[in-house]
Each structure stands twice: as C-alpha cells, then as structure tokens.
Amino acid sequence: MMALERQAQDILTVRTAGLGFYDLTPDASTWLAGTGVSTGLLTFFVRHTSASLTIQENADPDVRADLADYLTEIAPEDPGRYRHGIEGPDDMPAHIRTMLTQTSLPVPVANGRMLLGTWQAVYLLEHRRAPHRREVVLHLLGT
C-alpha cells in the first residue's frame, strides 16, 4: 500500500543583530518533529534580497568568520563603486552577497529528521549591518 503524501508549511521569523550567520537548524528540527512526516524533502526559502541561506560547518566558528570575511572582500562596502545606494552603503553589497549564495535550500528528511551531515547546520546569512526581522519559509513534502 502506498503512503499518502503530505505537505506542511510554516514561516520561521529570525531577528538578527546585524551581519552574521544565524543557525536555523534547532527551530527547523523542532518544527519538523511536530509535523509527523517521516520521509520527504524540506525546503528553506528566505523572503529577502539582502539575506541568504547556506548549509555550512557548525563546529568551528572560524569557518563562518572566514566565509563572512571572504564575502566582505568580494562585495565590499564602497559607496563610490555602486549606483544603488539609496538604502545605505551596506545594501548593494548585501544584494551581491545574496546573489552569490542561495535563497532556497532543499534538505532531505528520513525518520523525521533532516539528513544533515555530522558537522552541518542550516544558516541564515544576514548581509546588512543593522538588525532585521527576517522570514524563512519552511515547506515540507513527504510521507
């Protein structure tokens, strides 16, 4: 007998303190456990153009610091460099960093858990200096 597919959807609200990596894994795991879905695909989608998503190392914070430094290096704040500056000097670099990373991530699910590797976590990347309220849509399809 074939199991019926189910869907669930929710929005995680993340209040950032400015530039940085924000671990979504604990909140997403708690939500996933409450859905009753055992096997499927969980998609993360960030609803912003100056924040993004990544799956990255969760053990050594130096990895995230090095990645943040690299993003700053390839998309620096330089008001003379960009045409778009109406929202401040960090806005256009934030758009570039978002374009170079991801706004959507699929994560497989088995036994009611995300199949992340031992040292992996799902992060929201805040690319603006000021605190923001960010929304990440969780969409689950499975059985």
C-alpha positions as CSV (number, residue, x, y, z in Angstrom):
1,M,0.0,0.0,0.0
2,M,1.4,3.4,-0.9
3,A,1.6,6.1,1.8
4,L,-0.2,9.3,1.2
5,E,2.0,12.4,0.6
6,R,1.5,15.2,3.0
7,Q,2.6,18.8,3.0
8,A,3.3,21.2,5.8
9,Q,4.4,24.9,5.7
10,D,5.4,27.5,8.2
11,I,7.4,30.7,8.5
12,L,10.4,31.0,10.8
13,T,10.9,34.6,12.0
14,V,14.5,35.4,12.7
15,R,15.5,38.6,14.5
16,T,19.1,39.3,13.5
17,A,21.6,41.5,15.3
18,G,23.3,42.5,12.1
19,L,25.9,40.8,9.9
20,G,26.4,37.2,10.6
21,F,25.3,33.6,10.5
22,Y,22.1,32.5,12.3
23,D,21.6,28.8,12.9
24,L,18.1,27.8,11.8
25,T,18.7,24.1,12.5
26,P,17.2,23.8,16.0
27,D,14.0,25.7,15.2
28,A,13.5,23.8,11.9
29,S,14.2,20.5,13.6
30,T,11.6,21.2,16.3
31,W,9.0,22.2,13.7
32,L,9.8,19.2,11.6
33,A,9.3,16.8,14.5
34,G,5.9,18.3,15.1
35,T,4.7,17.6,11.5
36,G,4.6,13.8,11.8
37,V,6.3,13.5,8.4
38,S,8.9,10.7,8.4
39,T,10.4,10.8,4.9
40,G,10.5,13.7,2.4
41,L,12.1,16.9,1.4
42,L,12.2,20.1,3.5
43,T,12.8,23.3,1.5
44,F,14.0,26.5,3.2
45,F,13.3,29.8,1.3
46,V,14.3,33.2,2.6
47,R,11.9,36.1,1.6
48,H,14.5,38.8,1.3
49,T,17.0,40.2,-1.2
50,S,19.7,41.2,1.3
51,A,19.8,37.9,3.3
52,S,20.5,34.4,2.2
53,L,20.9,30.7,3.2
54,T,23.7,28.2,3.4
55,I,24.5,24.8,4.7
56,Q,27.8,25.1,6.4
57,E,30.2,23.8,9.2
58,N,28.6,24.0,12.7
59,A,31.7,23.1,14.8
60,D,34.4,25.6,14.2
61,P,33.2,29.3,14.2
62,D,36.4,30.3,12.4
63,V,34.9,28.7,9.3
64,R,31.9,31.1,9.4
65,A,34.2,34.0,10.2
66,D,36.4,33.2,7.2
67,L,33.4,32.9,4.9
68,A,32.0,36.2,6.2
69,D,35.4,37.9,5.6
70,Y,35.5,36.5,2.1
71,L,32.0,37.7,1.2
72,T,33.0,41.2,2.5
73,E,36.2,41.1,0.4
74,I,34.4,40.2,-2.9
75,A,31.4,42.6,-2.3
76,P,32.9,45.4,-0.2
77,E,31.1,48.5,1.1
78,D,32.3,51.1,-1.2
79,P,29.7,53.9,-1.9
80,G,31.7,55.1,-5.0
81,R,31.6,51.6,-6.5
82,Y,27.8,51.1,-6.9
83,R,24.9,53.1,-8.4
84,H,22.3,51.8,-5.9
85,G,22.9,53.4,-2.5
86,I,19.5,54.8,-1.5
87,E,19.2,52.3,1.4
88,G,22.7,52.8,2.7
89,P,26.3,51.8,1.9
90,D,25.8,48.2,3.0
91,D,22.7,47.5,0.9
92,M,24.1,46.9,-2.6
93,P,26.9,44.7,-1.2
94,A,24.2,42.7,0.6
95,H,22.4,42.2,-2.7
96,I,25.6,40.9,-4.3
97,R,26.3,38.6,-1.4
98,T,22.8,37.2,-1.7
99,M,23.1,36.6,-5.4
100,L,26.4,34.7,-4.8
101,T,24.9,32.5,-2.1
102,Q,21.3,31.0,-2.1
103,T,17.8,32.0,-1.3
104,S,16.4,28.4,-1.3
105,L,17.8,25.1,0.1
106,P,16.4,21.6,-0.1
107,V,17.2,19.2,2.7
108,P,16.2,15.5,2.6
109,V,14.3,14.1,5.6
110,A,14.3,10.5,6.9
111,N,13.0,9.1,10.1
112,G,11.5,12.5,10.9
113,R,15.0,14.2,10.9
114,M,16.9,16.3,8.4
115,L,19.7,14.3,6.8
116,L,22.4,16.9,7.5
117,G,26.0,15.7,7.9
118,T,27.6,15.5,11.3
119,W,29.2,19.0,11.0
120,Q,26.4,20.7,9.0
121,A,23.8,23.2,10.0
122,V,21.4,25.4,8.0
123,Y,22.2,29.1,8.4
124,L,20.5,32.4,7.6
125,L,23.2,34.8,6.4
126,E,22.4,38.4,7.4
127,H,24.2,40.7,4.9
128,R,23.2,44.0,6.5
129,R,24.9,45.7,9.5
130,A,21.6,46.7,11.2
131,P,19.3,44.3,13.0
132,H,16.5,43.0,10.8
133,R,13.4,40.8,11.1
134,R,13.8,38.0,8.5
135,E,11.3,35.4,7.4
136,V,12.3,31.9,6.2
137,V,9.6,29.8,4.7
138,L,9.7,26.1,5.6
139,H,7.9,23.8,3.1
140,L,7.8,20.1,3.7
141,L,6.6,17.4,1.3
142,G,6.7,13.8,2.4
143,T,5.0,10.8,4.0
